[in-house]
Amino acid sequence: MTAAPPNRCPLPQNLALVGIVFAQQAFVFDPPANGLGLTTTNSGHGLITNVR
């Protein structure tokens, strides 16, 4: 597994968010892939580390 560079996005300044772990995955419209016409991305996970 390789480490990805950190992504930054604005969040409310709320210390209750620090330490939250989250997962993400997307469905992509891909008609020739299968009968449903969908494929999925690899999953990713993240950790909220600090609030500035």
CHARMM internal coordinates of N, CA and C (Angstrom, degrees):
IC EDIT
DIST 1 N 1 CA 1.4511
DIST 1 CA 1 C 1.5218
ANGL 1 N 1 CA 1 C 108.19
DIST 1 C 2 N 1.3124
ANGL 1 CA 1 C 2 N 116.67
DIHE 1 N 1 CA 1 C 2 N 134.59
DIST 2 N 2 CA 1.4551
ANGL 1 C 2 N 2 CA 120.63
DIHE 1 CA 1 C 2 N 2 CA 179.50
DIST 2 CA 2 C 1.5166
ANGL 2 N 2 CA 2 C 110.03
DIHE 1 C 2 N 2 CA 2 C -104.68
DIST 2 C 3 N 1.2850
ANGL 2 CA 2 C 3 N 115.35
DIHE 2 N 2 CA 2 C 3 N 149.72
DIST 3 N 3 CA 1.4629
ANGL 2 C 3 N 3 CA 120.46
DIHE 2 CA 2 C 3 N 3 CA 178.77
DIST 3 CA 3 C 1.5239
ANGL 3 N 3 CA 3 C 109.35
DIHE 2 C 3 N 3 CA 3 C -86.19
DIST 3 C 4 N 1.2935
ANGL 3 CA 3 C 4 N 115.87
DIHE 3 N 3 CA 3 C 4 N 137.92
DIST 4 N 4 CA 1.4615
ANGL 3 C 4 N 4 CA 121.45
DIHE 3 CA 3 C 4 N 4 CA 177.34
DIST 4 CA 4 C 1.5222
ANGL 4 N 4 CA 4 C 108.80
DIHE 3 C 4 N 4 CA 4 C -99.51
DIST 4 C 5 N 1.3235
ANGL 4 CA 4 C 5 N 117.29
DIHE 4 N 4 CA 4 C 5 N 153.81
DIST 5 N 5 CA 1.4606
ANGL 4 C 5 N 5 CA 118.53
DIHE 4 CA 4 C 5 N 5 CA 176.51
DIST 5 CA 5 C 1.5211
ANGL 5 N 5 CA 5 C 110.06
DIHE 4 C 5 N 5 CA 5 C -65.55
DIST 5 C 6 N 1.3087
ANGL 5 CA 5 C 6 N 117.35
DIHE 5 N 5 CA 5 C 6 N 150.78
DIST 6 N 6 CA 1.4657
ANGL 5 C 6 N 6 CA 119.43
DIHE 5 CA 5 C 6 N 6 CA -178.74
DIST 6 CA 6 C 1.5244
ANGL 6 N 6 CA 6 C 111.92
DIHE 5 C 6 N 6 CA 6 C -64.36
DIST 6 C 7 N 1.2947
ANGL 6 CA 6 C 7 N 115.39
DIHE 6 N 6 CA 6 C 7 N 140.02
DIST 7 N 7 CA 1.4656
ANGL 6 C 7 N 7 CA 121.33
DIHE 6 CA 6 C 7 N 7 CA 172.62
DIST 7 CA 7 C 1.5120
ANGL 7 N 7 CA 7 C 107.61
DIHE 6 C 7 N 7 CA 7 C -99.40
DIST 7 C 8 N 1.2853
ANGL 7 CA 7 C 8 N 115.39
DIHE 7 N 7 CA 7 C 8 N 142.01
DIST 8 N 8 CA 1.4609
ANGL 7 C 8 N 8 CA 119.06
DIHE 7 CA 7 C 8 N 8 CA -179.05
DIST 8 CA 8 C 1.5232
ANGL 8 N 8 CA 8 C 108.95
DIHE 7 C 8 N 8 CA 8 C -118.16
DIST 8 C 9 N 1.3220
ANGL 8 CA 8 C 9 N 115.34
DIHE 8 N 8 CA 8 C 9 N 137.17
DIST 9 N 9 CA 1.4571
ANGL 8 C 9 N 9 CA 120.51
DIHE 8 CA 8 C 9 N 9 CA 174.89
DIST 9 CA 9 C 1.5236
ANGL 9 N 9 CA 9 C 108.15
DIHE 8 C 9 N 9 CA 9 C -145.80
DIST 9 C 10 N 1.3071
ANGL 9 CA 9 C 10 N 117.36
DIHE 9 N 9 CA 9 C 10 N 147.21
DIST 10 N 10 CA 1.4660
ANGL 9 C 10 N 10 CA 119.81
DIHE 9 CA 9 C 10 N 10 CA -177.75
DIST 10 CA 10 C 1.5312
ANGL 10 N 10 CA 10 C 110.97
DIHE 9 C 10 N 10 CA 10 C -69.07
DIST 10 C 11 N 1.3128
ANGL 10 CA 10 C 11 N 115.41
DIHE 10 N 10 CA 10 C 11 N 135.08
DIST 11 N 11 CA 1.4617
ANGL 10 C 11 N 11 CA 122.66
DIHE 10 CA 10 C 11 N 11 CA 176.23
DIST 11 CA 11 C 1.5196
ANGL 11 N 11 CA 11 C 108.04
DIHE 10 C 11 N 11 CA 11 C -131.25
DIST 11 C 12 N 1.3187
ANGL 11 CA 11 C 12 N 117.24
DIHE 11 N 11 CA 11 C 12 N 156.83
DIST 12 N 12 CA 1.4623
ANGL 11 C 12 N 12 CA 119.20
DIHE 11 CA 11 C 12 N 12 CA 175.44
DIST 12 CA 12 C 1.5293
ANGL 12 N 12 CA 12 C 110.17
DIHE 11 C 12 N 12 CA 12 C -61.80
DIST 12 C 13 N 1.3058
ANGL 12 CA 12 C 13 N 116.87
DIHE 12 N 12 CA 12 C 13 N 146.86
DIST 13 N 13 CA 1.4593
ANGL 12 C 13 N 13 CA 120.25
DIHE 12 CA 12 C 13 N 13 CA 178.56
DIST 13 CA 13 C 1.5259
ANGL 13 N 13 CA 13 C 108.81
DIHE 12 C 13 N 13 CA 13 C -78.29
DIST 13 C 14 N 1.3335
ANGL 13 CA 13 C 14 N 113.90
DIHE 13 N 13 CA 13 C 14 N 88.06
DIST 14 N 14 CA 1.4548
ANGL 13 C 14 N 14 CA 120.89
DIHE 13 CA 13 C 14 N 14 CA -177.06
DIST 14 CA 14 C 1.5198
ANGL 14 N 14 CA 14 C 107.72
DIHE 13 C 14 N 14 CA 14 C -138.36
DIST 14 C 15 N 1.3188
ANGL 14 CA 14 C 15 N 117.57
DIHE 14 N 14 CA 14 C 15 N 113.07
DIST 15 N 15 CA 1.4606
ANGL 14 C 15 N 15 CA 121.26
DIHE 14 CA 14 C 15 N 15 CA -177.69
DIST 15 CA 15 C 1.5262
ANGL 15 N 15 CA 15 C 112.66
DIHE 14 C 15 N 15 CA 15 C -62.98
DIST 15 C 16 N 1.3129
ANGL 15 CA 15 C 16 N 118.51
DIHE 15 N 15 CA 15 C 16 N -18.64
DIST 16 N 16 CA 1.4647
ANGL 15 C 16 N 16 CA 121.04
DIHE 15 CA 15 C 16 N 16 CA 178.21
DIST 16 CA 16 C 1.5283
ANGL 16 N 16 CA 16 C 111.20
DIHE 15 C 16 N 16 CA 16 C -66.61
DIST 16 C 17 N 1.3375
ANGL 16 CA 16 C 17 N 118.38
DIHE 16 N 16 CA 16 C 17 N -18.16
DIST 17 N 17 CA 1.4657
ANGL 16 C 17 N 17 CA 121.71
DIHE 16 CA 16 C 17 N 17 CA 179.92
DIST 17 CA 17 C 1.5233
ANGL 17 N 17 CA 17 C 112.79
DIHE 16 C 17 N 17 CA 17 C -80.73
DIST 17 C 18 N 1.3335
ANGL 17 CA 17 C 18 N 117.85
DIHE 17 N 17 CA 17 C 18 N -22.00
DIST 18 N 18 CA 1.4625
ANGL 17 C 18 N 18 CA 121.25
DIHE 17 CA 17 C 18 N 18 CA -176.87
DIST 18 CA 18 C 1.5225
ANGL 18 N 18 CA 18 C 109.40
DIHE 17 C 18 N 18 CA 18 C -64.21
DIST 18 C 19 N 1.3296
ANGL 18 CA 18 C 19 N 115.97
DIHE 18 N 18 CA 18 C 19 N 131.23
DIST 19 N 19 CA 1.4594
ANGL 18 C 19 N 19 CA 121.52
DIHE 18 CA 18 C 19 N 19 CA 178.69
DIST 19 CA 19 C 1.5159
ANGL 19 N 19 CA 19 C 114.55
DIHE 18 C 19 N 19 CA 19 C 94.96
DIST 19 C 20 N 1.3196
ANGL 19 CA 19 C 20 N 117.50
DIHE 19 N 19 CA 19 C 20 N -4.91
DIST 20 N 20 CA 1.4615
ANGL 19 C 20 N 20 CA 120.30
DIHE 19 CA 19 C 20 N 20 CA 179.24
DIST 20 CA 20 C 1.5279
ANGL 20 N 20 CA 20 C 109.18
DIHE 19 C 20 N 20 CA 20 C -73.09
DIST 20 C 21 N 1.3207
ANGL 20 CA 20 C 21 N 115.59
DIHE 20 N 20 CA 20 C 21 N 131.36
DIST 21 N 21 CA 1.4564
ANGL 20 C 21 N 21 CA 122.49
DIHE 20 CA 20 C 21 N 21 CA 176.45
DIST 21 CA 21 C 1.5280
ANGL 21 N 21 CA 21 C 106.79
DIHE 20 C 21 N 21 CA 21 C -103.00
DIST 21 C 22 N 1.3313
ANGL 21 CA 21 C 22 N 117.00
DIHE 21 N 21 CA 21 C 22 N 137.86
DIST 22 N 22 CA 1.4570
ANGL 21 C 22 N 22 CA 119.82
DIHE 21 CA 21 C 22 N 22 CA -179.88
DIST 22 CA 22 C 1.5208
ANGL 22 N 22 CA 22 C 109.95
DIHE 21 C 22 N 22 CA 22 C -137.88
DIST 22 C 23 N 1.3155
ANGL 22 CA 22 C 23 N 115.49
DIHE 22 N 22 CA 22 C 23 N 158.61
DIST 23 N 23 CA 1.4626
ANGL 22 C 23 N 23 CA 122.25
DIHE 22 CA 22 C 23 N 23 CA 178.46
DIST 23 CA 23 C 1.5176
ANGL 23 N 23 CA 23 C 108.82
DIHE 22 C 23 N 23 CA 23 C -120.34
DIST 23 C 24 N 1.3358
ANGL 23 CA 23 C 24 N 115.63
DIHE 23 N 23 CA 23 C 24 N 155.81
DIST 24 N 24 CA 1.4607
ANGL 23 C 24 N 24 CA 119.81
DIHE 23 CA 23 C 24 N 24 CA 178.25
DIST 24 CA 24 C 1.5215
ANGL 24 N 24 CA 24 C 109.57
DIHE 23 C 24 N 24 CA 24 C -145.98
DIST 24 C 25 N 1.2994
ANGL 24 CA 24 C 25 N 115.01
DIHE 24 N 24 CA 24 C 25 N 147.07
DIST 25 N 25 CA 1.4570
ANGL 24 C 25 N 25 CA 122.37
DIHE 24 CA 24 C 25 N 25 CA 176.86
DIST 25 CA 25 C 1.5168
ANGL 25 N 25 CA 25 C 106.86
DIHE 24 C 25 N 25 CA 25 C -161.11
DIST 25 C 26 N 1.3210
ANGL 25 CA 25 C 26 N 117.20
DIHE 25 N 25 CA 25 C 26 N 150.88
DIST 26 N 26 CA 1.4592
ANGL 25 C 26 N 26 CA 120.65
DIHE 25 CA 25 C 26 N 26 CA -177.75
DIST 26 CA 26 C 1.5207
ANGL 26 N 26 CA 26 C 110.78
DIHE 25 C 26 N 26 CA 26 C -126.67
DIST 26 C 27 N 1.3202
ANGL 26 CA 26 C 27 N 115.50
DIHE 26 N 26 CA 26 C 27 N 149.98
DIST 27 N 27 CA 1.4566
ANGL 26 C 27 N 27 CA 122.60
DIHE 26 CA 26 C 27 N 27 CA 170.44
DIST 27 CA 27 C 1.5185
ANGL 27 N 27 CA 27 C 107.68
DIHE 26 C 27 N 27 CA 27 C -99.96
DIST 27 C 28 N 1.3241
ANGL 27 CA 27 C 28 N 116.32
DIHE 27 N 27 CA 27 C 28 N 135.77
DIST 28 N 28 CA 1.4578
ANGL 27 C 28 N 28 CA 121.44
DIHE 27 CA 27 C 28 N 28 CA -176.65
DIST 28 CA 28 C 1.5209
ANGL 28 N 28 CA 28 C 108.87
DIHE 27 C 28 N 28 CA 28 C -118.69
DIST 28 C 29 N 1.3223
ANGL 28 CA 28 C 29 N 116.48
DIHE 28 N 28 CA 28 C 29 N 133.16
DIST 29 N 29 CA 1.4605
ANGL 28 C 29 N 29 CA 122.41
DIHE 28 CA 28 C 29 N 29 CA 177.53
DIST 29 CA 29 C 1.5294
ANGL 29 N 29 CA 29 C 108.32
DIHE 28 C 29 N 29 CA 29 C -68.98
DIST 29 C 30 N 1.3366
ANGL 29 CA 29 C 30 N 116.86
DIHE 29 N 29 CA 29 C 30 N 117.87
DIST 30 N 30 CA 1.4685
ANGL 29 C 30 N 30 CA 121.90
DIHE 29 CA 29 C 30 N 30 CA -176.68
DIST 30 CA 30 C 1.5351
ANGL 30 N 30 CA 30 C 108.50
DIHE 29 C 30 N 30 CA 30 C -148.53
DIST 30 C 31 N 1.3398
ANGL 30 CA 30 C 31 N 117.26
DIHE 30 N 30 CA 30 C 31 N 79.26
DIST 31 N 31 CA 1.4637
ANGL 30 C 31 N 31 CA 121.03
DIHE 30 CA 30 C 31 N 31 CA -173.25
DIST 31 CA 31 C 1.5296
ANGL 31 N 31 CA 31 C 115.92
DIHE 30 C 31 N 31 CA 31 C -51.74
DIST 31 C 32 N 1.3381
ANGL 31 CA 31 C 32 N 121.43
DIHE 31 N 31 CA 31 C 32 N -41.28
DIST 32 N 32 CA 1.4616
ANGL 31 C 32 N 32 CA 118.68
DIHE 31 CA 31 C 32 N 32 CA -178.02
DIST 32 CA 32 C 1.5370
ANGL 32 N 32 CA 32 C 114.31
DIHE 31 C 32 N 32 CA 32 C -76.44
DIST 32 C 33 N 1.3183
ANGL 32 CA 32 C 33 N 118.12
DIHE 32 N 32 CA 32 C 33 N -6.84
DIST 33 N 33 CA 1.4678
ANGL 32 C 33 N 33 CA 120.57
DIHE 32 CA 32 C 33 N 33 CA -173.99
DIST 33 CA 33 C 1.5214
ANGL 33 N 33 CA 33 C 112.94
DIHE 32 C 33 N 33 CA 33 C -68.64
DIST 33 C 34 N 1.3255
ANGL 33 CA 33 C 34 N 117.28
DIHE 33 N 33 CA 33 C 34 N -43.10
DIST 34 N 34 CA 1.4595
ANGL 33 C 34 N 34 CA 120.79
DIHE 33 CA 33 C 34 N 34 CA -175.69
DIST 34 CA 34 C 1.5239
ANGL 34 N 34 CA 34 C 109.40
DIHE 33 C 34 N 34 CA 34 C -165.81
DIST 34 C 35 N 1.3195
ANGL 34 CA 34 C 35 N 116.65
DIHE 34 N 34 CA 34 C 35 N -177.22
DIST 35 N 35 CA 1.4638
ANGL 34 C 35 N 35 CA 121.36
DIHE 34 CA 34 C 35 N 35 CA -177.67
DIST 35 CA 35 C 1.5187
ANGL 35 N 35 CA 35 C 114.10
DIHE 34 C 35 N 35 CA 35 C -63.46
DIST 35 C 36 N 1.3200
ANGL 35 CA 35 C 36 N 117.31
DIHE 35 N 35 CA 35 C 36 N -30.20
DIST 36 N 36 CA 1.4706
ANGL 35 C 36 N 36 CA 120.12
DIHE 35 CA 35 C 36 N 36 CA 178.93
DIST 36 CA 36 C 1.5193
ANGL 36 N 36 CA 36 C 112.54
DIHE 35 C 36 N 36 CA 36 C -82.61
DIST 36 C 37 N 1.3230
ANGL 36 CA 36 C 37 N 117.18
DIHE 36 N 36 CA 36 C 37 N -19.08
DIST 37 N 37 CA 1.4600
ANGL 36 C 37 N 37 CA 120.49
DIHE 36 CA 36 C 37 N 37 CA -178.82
DIST 37 CA 37 C 1.5138
ANGL 37 N 37 CA 37 C 113.36
DIHE 36 C 37 N 37 CA 37 C 75.50
DIST 37 C 38 N 1.3424
ANGL 37 CA 37 C 38 N 116.74
DIHE 37 N 37 CA 37 C 38 N 23.85
DIST 38 N 38 CA 1.4626
ANGL 37 C 38 N 38 CA 121.12
DIHE 37 CA 37 C 38 N 38 CA -179.24
DIST 38 CA 38 C 1.5150
ANGL 38 N 38 CA 38 C 110.85
DIHE 37 C 38 N 38 CA 38 C -130.48
DIST 38 C 39 N 1.3072
ANGL 38 CA 38 C 39 N 115.85
DIHE 38 N 38 CA 38 C 39 N 147.08
DIST 39 N 39 CA 1.4606
ANGL 38 C 39 N 39 CA 122.02
DIHE 38 CA 38 C 39 N 39 CA 167.66
DIST 39 CA 39 C 1.5215
ANGL 39 N 39 CA 39 C 107.03
DIHE 38 C 39 N 39 CA 39 C -129.55
DIST 39 C 40 N 1.3111
ANGL 39 CA 39 C 40 N 116.17
DIHE 39 N 39 CA 39 C 40 N 167.03
DIST 40 N 40 CA 1.4581
ANGL 39 C 40 N 40 CA 120.05
DIHE 39 CA 39 C 40 N 40 CA 179.46
DIST 40 CA 40 C 1.5218
ANGL 40 N 40 CA 40 C 110.08
DIHE 39 C 40 N 40 CA 40 C -119.80
DIST 40 C 41 N 1.3091
ANGL 40 CA 40 C 41 N 115.33
DIHE 40 N 40 CA 40 C 41 N 152.69
DIST 41 N 41 CA 1.4599
ANGL 40 C 41 N 41 CA 121.21
DIHE 40 CA 40 C 41 N 41 CA 174.36
DIST 41 CA 41 C 1.5174
ANGL 41 N 41 CA 41 C 108.64
DIHE 40 C 41 N 41 CA 41 C -82.21
DIST 41 C 42 N 1.3073
ANGL 41 CA 41 C 42 N 116.03
DIHE 41 N 41 CA 41 C 42 N 168.31
DIST 42 N 42 CA 1.4587
ANGL 41 C 42 N 42 CA 119.57
DIHE 41 CA 41 C 42 N 42 CA 170.34
DIST 42 CA 42 C 1.5268
ANGL 42 N 42 CA 42 C 107.65
DIHE 41 C 42 N 42 CA 42 C -66.22
DIST 42 C 43 N 1.3058
ANGL 42 CA 42 C 43 N 115.84
DIHE 42 N 42 CA 42 C 43 N 151.10
DIST 43 N 43 CA 1.4626
ANGL 42 C 43 N 43 CA 118.41
DIHE 42 CA 42 C 43 N 43 CA 179.26
DIST 43 CA 43 C 1.5223
ANGL 43 N 43 CA 43 C 109.60
DIHE 42 C 43 N 43 CA 43 C -79.65
DIST 43 C 44 N 1.2831
ANGL 43 CA 43 C 44 N 114.91
DIHE 43 N 43 CA 43 C 44 N 157.62
DIST 44 N 44 CA 1.4514
ANGL 43 C 44 N 44 CA 121.31
DIHE 43 CA 43 C 44 N 44 CA 176.37
DIST 44 CA 44 C 1.5155
ANGL 44 N 44 CA 44 C 108.84
DIHE 43 C 44 N 44 CA 44 C -136.24
DIST 44 C 45 N 1.2945
ANGL 44 CA 44 C 45 N 116.41
DIHE 44 N 44 CA 44 C 45 N 161.36
DIST 45 N 45 CA 1.4666
ANGL 44 C 45 N 45 CA 118.99
DIHE 44 CA 44 C 45 N 45 CA 176.80
DIST 45 CA 45 C 1.5214
ANGL 45 N 45 CA 45 C 108.87
DIHE 44 C 45 N 45 CA 45 C -137.36
DIST 45 C 46 N 1.2909
ANGL 45 CA 45 C 46 N 114.46
DIHE 45 N 45 CA 45 C 46 N 159.27
DIST 46 N 46 CA 1.4533
ANGL 45 C 46 N 46 CA 119.76
DIHE 45 CA 45 C 46 N 46 CA -179.02
DIST 46 CA 46 C 1.5110
ANGL 46 N 46 CA 46 C 111.59
DIHE 45 C 46 N 46 CA 46 C -145.24
DIST 46 C 47 N 1.2978
ANGL 46 CA 46 C 47 N 115.39
DIHE 46 N 46 CA 46 C 47 N 166.17
DIST 47 N 47 CA 1.4645
ANGL 46 C 47 N 47 CA 122.99
DIHE 46 CA 46 C 47 N 47 CA 179.78
DIST 47 CA 47 C 1.5215
ANGL 47 N 47 CA 47 C 107.36
DIHE 46 C 47 N 47 CA 47 C -138.21
DIST 47 C 48 N 1.3137
ANGL 47 CA 47 C 48 N 116.56
DIHE 47 N 47 CA 47 C 48 N 129.58
DIST 48 N 48 CA 1.4644
ANGL 47 C 48 N 48 CA 120.87
DIHE 47 CA 47 C 48 N 48 CA 175.45
DIST 48 CA 48 C 1.5161
ANGL 48 N 48 CA 48 C 106.81
DIHE 47 C 48 N 48 CA 48 C -83.86
DIST 48 C 49 N 1.3411
ANGL 48 CA 48 C 49 N 116.54
DIHE 48 N 48 CA 48 C 49 N 117.30
DIST 49 N 49 CA 1.4585
ANGL 48 C 49 N 49 CA 119.75
DIHE 48 CA 48 C 49 N 49 CA -170.69
DIST 49 CA 49 C 1.5192
ANGL 49 N 49 CA 49 C 116.03
DIHE 48 C 49 N 49 CA 49 C -103.68
DIST 49 C 50 N 1.3207
ANGL 49 CA 49 C 50 N 117.94
DIHE 49 N 49 CA 49 C 50 N -30.72
DIST 50 N 50 CA 1.4692
ANGL 49 C 50 N 50 CA 117.76
DIHE 49 CA 49 C 50 N 50 CA 179.14
DIST 50 CA 50 C 1.5226
ANGL 50 N 50 CA 50 C 109.61
DIHE 49 C 50 N 50 CA 50 C -159.04
DIST 50 C 51 N 1.3098
ANGL 50 CA 50 C 51 N 114.03
DIHE 50 N 50 CA 50 C 51 N 163.62
DIST 51 N 51 CA 1.4658
ANGL 50 C 51 N 51 CA 120.82
DIHE 50 CA 50 C 51 N 51 CA 179.32
DIST 51 CA 51 C 1.5172
ANGL 51 N 51 CA 51 C 106.60
DIHE 50 C 51 N 51 CA 51 C -123.61
DIST 51 C 52 N 1.3380
ANGL 51 CA 51 C 52 N 116.06
DIHE 51 N 51 CA 51 C 52 N 130.64
DIST 52 N 52 CA 1.4703
ANGL 51 C 52 N 52 CA 119.42
DIHE 51 CA 51 C 52 N 52 CA 179.19
DIST 52 CA 52 C 1.4959
ANGL 52 N 52 CA 52 C 110.37
DIHE 51 C 52 N 52 CA 52 C -116.20
END
COOR INIT
IC SEED 1 N 1 CA 1 C
IC BUILD
